[in-house]
C-alpha cells in the first residue's frame, strides 16, 4: 500500500473530528478564536520542533513556531483574557524515523488547511495579518515536494505502520489540547 493512501485512511476520522472542534471552526471566528488556535498550535508544535527537521528531507526549513509567536504578539490580540497553560500529550516514538514522517505529514498538511482558513478569515480578522495561516507562499508546491520525499523514505510495511501511528498520535495530541481548551473555556463560562 502507498504510504499516502495509508496515512489518509489512518487519519481521516481524526482529521474530520479536529476540523469541527478547533476555535476557528466556529461559525464566525473572531480574533480571540485565532489567538486560541495559535496557542493550541504553539503548545502542540513546541515539543515537536526539534524532530521535525529530520523529516523535511531537503525542503527549505520552516520555523512554524516563529510565525505563530509573531502572530500572538500582534497588537490586535492585546488585552484578550489569558488562556490556561496547555500541555500536549507526549508522542511516544519520536526516535523512529518513519514515525517522525507521520508526525510531519500532519504538520505539513496543516499548512494546506491554513491557506484555506487565510482566504476565509483575512478580511474578517483584519488588521491582523494572519501570517501563520498565510504562510510563506503557496503551500501546494511544498506539499508535493514533501509527499515525494515521504514516499521515497517510507516504503516498507513496518515503516508505513509506524508513519500511520505517528500521524494518528499527532492528531490525538492536538485533539487532546483542543478538548482541554474547550473544557477550560466551558468551566470559565460556568457551563458543565
Backbone as a ProteinNet text record, in pm:
[ID]
protein_1_A
[PRIMARY]
XXXXXXXXXXXXXXXXXXXXXXXXXXXXXXXXXXXXXXXXXXXXXXXXXXXXXXXXXXXXXXXXXXXXXXXXXXXXXXXXXXXXXXXXXXXXXXXXXXXXXXXXXXXXXXXXXXXXXXXXXXXXXXXXXXXXXXXXXXXXXXXXXXXXXXXXXXXXXXXXXXXXXXXXXXXXXXXXXXXXXXXXXXXXXXXX
[TERTIARY]
83.3	0	88.1	48.2	117.7	105.1	212.8	213.3	109.1	90.2	-6.7	-149.1	-181.6	-312.9	-334.1	-231.3	-239.9	-257.2	-181.2	-191.6	-329.7	-380.8	-514.2	-619.2	-612	-709.6	-695.6	-572.1	-546.8	-587.6	-594.6	-620.3	-751.4	-826.5	-947.1	-1044.5	-1075.7	-1172.7	-1118.4	-990	-929.8	-928.3	-895.2	-892.7	-1031.2	-1133.7	-1270.9	-1312.1	-1275	-1308.1	-1239.2	-1114.2	-1040.2	-1099.7	-1137.4	-1192.3	-1318.8	-1392.5	-1515.7	-1495.5	-1376	-1353.3	-1264.2	-1186.1	-1089.8	-1160.8	-1095.5	-1157.2	-1198.2	-1126	-1159.4	-1271.7	-1323.8	-1437.1	-1569.7	-1566.3	-1688.7	-1748.4	-1876.4	-1944.4	-1885.9	-1854.5	-1798.7	-1678.6	-1564.8	-1448.5	-1399.4	-1352.9	-1302.2	-1153.8	-1097.8	-955.4	-923.5	-1016	-992.3	-981.4	-1066.8	-1059.5	-925.3	-877.6	-748.2	-636.8	-642.4	-541.5	-544.6	-663.3	-675	-618.1	-647.9	-595.8	-442.9	-385.6	-240.4	-180.1	-244.5	-193.5	-194.3	-298.6	-303.8	-187.2	-167.5	-61	76.4	94.2	222.9	252.3	153.4	172.5	200.7	134.2	148.3	283.4	323.3	443.9	574.2	570.4	694.9	776.4	716.4	799.4	836.9	768.7	795.2	901.7	925.4	1014.2	1149.8	1215.9	1348.3	1344.7	1238.2	1236.4	1181.2	1108.9	1051.6	1157.4	1268.6	1376.1	1421.8	1419.5	1462.5	1373	1245.6	1151.1	1127.8	1212.2	1194.7	1262.2	1350.3	1408.8	1443.2	1527	1571.8	1479.4	1363.7	1274.9	1333.5	1306.5	1352.4	1293.6	1375.5	1329.5	1219.1	1121.8	1013.1	1007	1013.9	1005	862.5	775.1	634.6	614.2	696.7	681.1	707.4	803.7	830.2	710.9	649.4	530.4	416	396.4	290.6	316.4	438	470	462.1	498.6	483.8	336.1	252.3	108.5	51.1	96	46.8	87.8	201	249.6	185.7	106.5	46	-45.5	-39.5	-121.1	-272.3	-319.9	-463.5	-509.5	-415.8	-451.9	-429.1	-378.6	-353.6	-486	-480.4	-597.7	-694.1	-668	-755.2	-727.9	-830	-807.6	-706.8	-634.8	-531.2	-592.7	-514.9	-553	-488.1	-547.2	-477.9	-352.2	-259.7	-139.6	-181.7	-142.1	-180.1	-61.7	-84.2	20	-19	55	21.2	60.7	-8.1	31.3	163.7	244.8	374	354.2	431	433.8	540.7	507	583.4	705.8	712.8	820.9	897.3	929.6	996.8	1138.1	1188.9	1321	1313.8	1192.6	1173.3	1151.2	1233.1	1226.7	1091.4	1035.8	906.6	795.5	800.3	703.9	710.1	832.8	850	791.8	805.3	745.2	593.5	532	388	349.5	428.7	404.3	419.7	525.3	549	436.5	378.5	264.2	150	123.3	16.4	53.9	176.8	220.7	222	281.6	288.6	149	65.3	-70.7	-152.2	-121	-195.8	-175.1	-66.5	-41.1	-139.5	-186.6	-289.4	-418.7	-454.6	-573.7	-557.7	-437.8	-411.1	-435.6	-398.7	-420.8	-570.3	-649.2	-794.9	-851.7	-805.9	-853.3	-813.8	-693.9	-650	-746.8	-781.2	-874.1	-1008.2	-1053.7	-1183.2	-1181.5	-1067.2	-1063.6	-986.9	-910.5	-823.6	-900.8	-1010.3	-1088.3	-1155.3	-1213.5	-1286.1	-1196.7	-1072.2	-984.3	-882.5	-894.4	-806.2	-827.5	-723.4	-593.7	-488.3	-525.6	-426.3	-381.8	-250.3	-202.5	-219.4	-248.8	-265.5	-145.4	-27.2	95	110.3	71.9	85.6	-3.5	-128	-219	-175.6	-127.2	-83.5	38.3	123.1	242.7	341.9	432.1	539.7	523	418.9	393.3	290.1	253.1	152.2	202.1	117.6	163.7	166.7	99.7	90.8	224.3	316	445.1	524.9	525.2	597	533.8	400.7	330.5	368.6	375.9	413	557.2	647.2	786	790.1	713.5	708.9	658.8	550.5	494.7	594.9	669.4	770.3	877.7	921.5	1022.5	965.9	841.5	774.7	767.7	724.1	711.7	847	952.3	1085.6	1140.6	1101.9	1158.3	1078.9	948.9	861.3	801.6	862.3	821.9	782.9	844.2	813.2	682.3	625.8	501.2	521	631.2	660	673.3	744.1	759.6	623.1	541.6	409.6	326.1	332.5	259.6	308.9	438.6	494.5	454.5	457.4	416.6	270.6	186.7	43.9	28	104.6	99.2	141.9	246.9	292.3	187.4	125.4	21.9	-99.7	-139.9	-254.8	-226.6	-108.4	-76	-59.3	-11	-2	-141.8	-235.1	-373.3	-431.2	-409.6	-464.1	-411.2	-284.6	-225.1	-292.3	-312.1	-375.8	-522.8	-593	-732.9	-742.2	-649	-646.4	-629.9	-543.8	-526.4	-654.3	-718.7	-843.5	-948.9	-961.7	-1060.4	-1030.8	-902.5	-863.1	-899.9	-871.5	-906.3	-1057.6	-1130.8	-1276.7	-1334.6	-1278.6	-1323.7	-1295.8	-1175.5	-1139.9	-1229.7	-1258.2	-1344.6	-1486.4	-1535.2	-1670.1	-1675.9	-1573	-1569.3	-1563.8	-1484	-1474.4	-1605.7	-1684.5	-1815	-1925	-1890.5	-1988.2	-2073.7	-2028.2	-2100.3	-2039.3	-2119.6	-2064.8	-1977
-118.3	0	125	223.3	351	421.1	483.1	547.1	659.4	735.4	844.2	789.3	684.9	622.1	570.4	506.5	453.2	565.3	672.3	784.1	849.3	867.7	928	840.7	710.3	618.7	615.2	617	607	732.2	844.9	971.4	1038.9	983.1	1051.1	1088.5	995.9	1024.6	1129.4	1122.3	1220.2	1359.1	1362.8	1489.6	1553.8	1474.2	1525.2	1574.2	1499.3	1539.9	1671.3	1684.3	1806.4	1927.5	1909.4	2020.3	2079.4	2001.4	2052.9	2106.6	2088.1	2125.4	2246.6	2283.3	2391.4	2525.4	2619.6	2751.1	2817.3	2790.9	2853.3	2781.6	2673.2	2602.5	2670.5	2769	2841.3	2906.7	2933	2991.8	3128.3	3207.8	3341.1	3362.8	3299.2	3312.5	3456.5	3493.9	3628.3	3620.9	3735.4	3737.5	3650.6	3640.3	3551.1	3406	3366	3229.7	3208.7	3311.3	3297.4	3285	3366.8	3357.9	3218.8	3167.8	3034.8	2927.9	2941	2848	2850.6	2969.5	2982.5	2924	2948.1	2897	2745.3	2685.8	2540	2488.3	2551.1	2506.8	2528.1	2637.7	2662	2552	2519.5	2414.9	2279.9	2254.7	2126.9	2116.1	2224.5	2219.2	2235.8	2306.1	2335.1	2208.7	2102	1983.6	1905.5	1933.4	1860.7	1927.2	2054.6	2132.1	2065.5	2016.1	1955.7	1833.3	1754.1	1631.7	1652.6	1760	1782.7	1812	1866.9	1898.4	1773.3	1658	1533.3	1493.9	1527.7	1484.8	1592.6	1693.3	1797.1	1757.3	1661.6	1596.8	1690.6	1786.5	1875	1991.3	1996.2	2111.5	2228.9	2350	2465.3	2457.7	2483	2477.1	2580.4	2542.2	2632.3	2638.5	2757.3	2776.1	2818.2	2719.1	2746.7	2818	2784.3	2848.5	2998.4	3040.8	3185	3257.6	3197.6	3259.4	3266.5	3159.5	3157.2	3263.2	3268.4	3363.2	3508.5	3533.9	3669.5	3707.7	3615.3	3642.8	3663.6	3584.5	3600.8	3735.2	3789.3	3917	4037.9	4016	4126.6	4207.9	4341.7	4427.8	4400.6	4346.2	4317.8	4215.2	4137.7	4036	4082	4204.3	4256.6	4270.8	4244.4	4264.6	4148.1	4041.3	3924.4	3852.5	3790	3719.4	3605.6	3580.3	3476.8	3338.7	3254.1	3114.3	3028.5	2912.3	2819.8	2766.4	2718.7	2655.9	2523.2	2503.4	2383.3	2287.9	2162.2	2060.3	1949.6	1934.5	1827.6	1690.7	1589.9	1452.7	1424.8	1346.2	1311.2	1214	1235.6	1140.4	1037.1	910.9	804.8	752.9	766.6	700.1	795.8	911.5	1011.7	970.8	862.8	815.3	731.6	700.4	621	714.2	699.7	790.3	785.1	668.7	657.6	721.7	703.9	766.7	919.3	972.6	1118.3	1165.4	1081.9	1118.1	1130	1043.4	1051.7	1178.9	1217.5	1343.2	1460.1	1457.1	1565.1	1573.6	1460.8	1460	1545.5	1534.7	1613.5	1761.7	1791	1930.8	1995.4	1928.6	1985.2	1996.5	1897.3	1902	2015.1	2052.8	2162.8	2294.7	2303.5	2426.2	2441.7	2331.5	2338.4	2393.5	2344	2395.4	2541.2	2579.3	2718.6	2813.1	2771.3	2855.7	2876.9	2771.8	2782.7	2876.5	2860.3	2947	3092.4	3112.6	3250.5	3318.8	3251.5	3311	3343.3	3255	3273.3	3383.4	3401.9	3488.3	3619.3	3636	3753.3	3883.2	3896.5	4020.6	4034	3927.3	3929.6	3969.9	3921.3	3943	4055.1	4129.3	4243.6	4343.6	4409.8	4429.2	4324	4218.4	4115.2	4052.8	4036.7	3984.3	3832.8	3759.6	3614	3548.3	3590.5	3543.6	3392.1	3331	3185.8	3118	3161	3099.5	3129.3	3250.5	3289.4	3209.4	3180.7	3101.8	3179	3105.7	3165.5	3121.7	3169.2	3131.4	3021.3	2987.8	2884.1	2750.5	2680.9	2556	2437	2445.1	2330.8	2274.5	2357.5	2302.8	2237.1	2298.3	2238.7	2104.1	2099.4	1975.9	1864.2	1896.2	1796.1	1747.8	1839.3	1800.8	1711.3	1749	1669.4	1527.9	1518.6	1386.4	1299.9	1360.3	1283.8	1230.6	1314.9	1272	1165.4	1182.7	1084.8	948.8	948.9	822.2	754.4	832.6	774.1	717.9	778.6	739.5	631.3	623.9	531.5	433.3	314.4	220.5	82	35.7	-98.8	-97.8	-214.1	-225.7	-174.6	-210.7	-165.5	-13.4	44.5	190.4	258.4	205.1	263.7	255.7	143	130	231.9	249.9	347.7	490.2	521.6	654.9	679.5	579.3	592.9	613.4	540.7	556.7	699	748.9	885.3	989.1	973.6	1068.3	1061.5	940.4	926.3	989.7	965.6	1022.9	1174.1	1224.4	1369.7	1431.4	1371.8	1419.8	1406.7	1292.1	1270.6	1374.4	1408.3	1508.7	1644.5	1682.1	1811.3	1809.9	1701.5	1691.2	1700	1638.1	1647.5	1791	1866.4	2007.6	2086.5	2062.4	2131.4	2099.2	1972.7	1933.6	1997.8	2005.2	2068.5	2217	2284.2	2426.1	2445.2	2362.8	2374.9	2350.2	2254.3	2224.9	2343.6	2400.2	2516.6	2635.8	2656.1	2767.4	2748.6	2624.9	2597.1	2619.4	2577.6	2598.1	2746.9	2822.4	2966.7	3036.9	2984	3043.7	2990.1	2898.2	2844.2	2733.2	2674.3	2560.8	2431.8	2326.5	2197.1	2131.4
0	0	0	-74.8	-79.7	55.6	101.2	232.2	241.1	136.4	142.1	156.8	83.5	95.4	237.3	292.2	428.3	530.4	515.3	609	603	483.6	470.7	538.3	515.1	575.7	727.7	775.7	919.7	996.3	927.8	998.5	960	868.4	817.8	928.8	1016.6	1123.2	1219.9	1251.2	1341.9	1277.1	1150.4	1078.3	1078.8	1050.3	1049.7	1188.6	1292.3	1429.2	1465.5	1429.4	1460.8	1389.1	1264.1	1186.1	1247.2	1324.9	1385.4	1526.3	1583.3	1723.6	1744.1	1646.8	1669.2	1687.5	1751.9	1770.7	1638.7	1531.8	1403.7	1331	1390	1330.8	1362.4	1450.4	1485.7	1361.7	1366.9	1251.4	1214	1314.1	1289	1381.3	1350.7	1439.8	1446.9	1566	1588.4	1625.1	1664.7	1698.6	1819.3	1913	2026.3	1977.6	1885.6	1830.8	1760.6	1689.9	1622.7	1725.8	1830.4	1937.3	1999.9	2027	2087	1992.4	1864.7	1763.7	1763.3	1762.8	1764.1	1891.3	2003.7	2131.3	2134.4	2079.2	2068.4	1984	1869.2	1779.5	1840.5	1913	1978.1	2080.7	2164.5	2265	2198.9	2088.2	2018.2	1946.9	1878.2	1795.9	1874.3	1986.2	2059.2	2087.4	2141.9	2167.2	2040.4	1930.9	1806.3	1719.5	1740.5	1653.2	1629.2	1733.2	1708.6	1618.5	1623.6	1544.5	1404.1	1382.8	1250.3	1146	1188.3	1094	1019.2	1085.7	1022.3	905.8	913.6	810.7	705.6	700.2	599.6	468.4	475.2	357.4	244	272.3	166.4	138.3	202.5	184.7	260.7	214.9	292.8	434	532.5	671.4	694.3	773	810.2	962.1	1014	1158.2	1191.3	1202.5	1227.8	1361.4	1461.1	1591.1	1584.3	1505.4	1493.6	1432	1330.3	1270.1	1370.7	1445.1	1546.5	1652.4	1702.4	1810.5	1762.9	1638.6	1584.4	1576.4	1532.5	1527	1666.8	1763.9	1901.5	1961	1916.6	1968.3	1898.9	1795.5	1721.3	1813.1	1803.4	1890.4	1882.9	1773.5	1761.6	1864.3	1920.4	2018.8	2162.4	2179.3	2313.6	2388.2	2516.3	2600.1	2607.4	2534.7	2544.9	2676.5	2734.4	2860.7	2843.5	2949	2944.7	2925.1	2863	2844.2	2952.5	2981	3071.2	3002.8	3082.6	3026.5	2963.9	2841.1	2766.5	2759.3	2793.6	2790.9	2693.6	2584.6	2489.3	2542.7	2493.5	2523.9	2454.2	2516.2	2456.8	2341.3	2238.2	2127.3	2162.1	2143.9	2207.7	2134.2	2004.1	1932	1841.4	1894.2	1812	1771	1827.7	1786	1658.3	1611.4	1490.3	1370.2	1266.4	1150.7	1079.9	1060.9	991.9	1074.6	1203.9	1294.6	1279	1276.1	1258.7	1125.9	1020.7	891.8	906	984.7	1007.1	1080.1	1179.3	1251	1154.4	1074.9	978.5	875.8	839.2	746.9	801.6	930.2	991.3	995.2	1032.8	1041.6	903.4	806.6	671.4	610	633.5	581.3	639.4	762.5	824.7	750.2	677.3	601.8	486.5	431.4	326.9	385.5	504.2	571.6	610.9	648.5	684.5	568.6	449	330.9	306.6	327.1	311	417.8	542	650.6	626.3	573.7	546.1	449.9	343	245.7	310.3	398.3	462.7	568.5	636.6	754.2	738	632.2	619.3	634.5	566.2	574.3	710.4	759.5	887	1003.9	1005.4	1119.7	1098.5	989.3	966.7	1080.8	1125.6	1061	1094.5	1165.9	1195.1	1062.7	1041.2	912.9	895.5	1002.3	994.3	924.9	964.9	898.8	904.6	1015.6	1023.9	920.9	910.2	812.8	669.6	647.4	513	471	566.5	538.5	454	396.4	316.1	172	108.8	-29.7	-37.9	-159.1	-182.2	-126.3	-48.3	13	-82.2	-194.5	-285.1	-330.6	-383	-428.3	-315.6	-198.5	-85.6	-49	-48.5	-15.4	-113.1	-241	-340.2	-318.6	-285.2	-255.4	-131.7	-30.7	91.2	60.7	-16.1	-48.5	-123.9	-215.4	-289.6	-194.2	-101.8	-4.4	89.4	133.2	219.6	151	26.1	-48.6	-70.1	-82.2	-100.1	31.1	143.4	273.2	345.2	319.6	393.8	293.4	285.5	180.2	231.3	339.1	386.5	465.8	483.3	560.2	702.6	764.5	900.3	905.5	808.5	805.2	788	701.4	678.6	805.7	875.1	1001.9	1103.6	1111.6	1205.8	1167.4	1039.1	994.2	1030.1	1009.4	1045	1194.5	1274.2	1419.3	1458.1	1396.7	1425.9	1390	1273.4	1230.8	1322.9	1359.6	1449.9	1585.1	1639.6	1769.5	1761.7	1649.1	1632.3	1634.8	1561.4	1565.5	1706.2	1771.9	1906.4	2004.8	1992.8	2080.8	2060.9	1936.1	1907.9	1949.1	1924.1	1966.6	2118.9	2189.8	2335.7	2382.4	2315.8	2350.1	2324.6	2211.9	2179.1	2284.4	2319.4	2419.9	2555.1	2591.3	2717	2716	2605.2	2594.9	2599.6	2526.4	2526.2	2665	2738.1	2874.2	2966.5	2956.4	3038.8	3007	2879.5	2839	2892	2887.4	2938.6	3089.2	3162	3307.2	3341.8	3265.8	3290.1	3264.3	3170.6	3138.2	3229.3	3320.8	3413	3356.2	3242.4	3184	3232.6	3249.3	3296.2	3191.8
[MASK]
++++++++++++++++++++++++++++++++++++++++++++++++++++++++++++++++++++++++++++++++++++++++++++++++++++++++++++++++++++++++++++++++++++++++++++++++++++++++++++++++++++++++++++++++++++++++++++++++

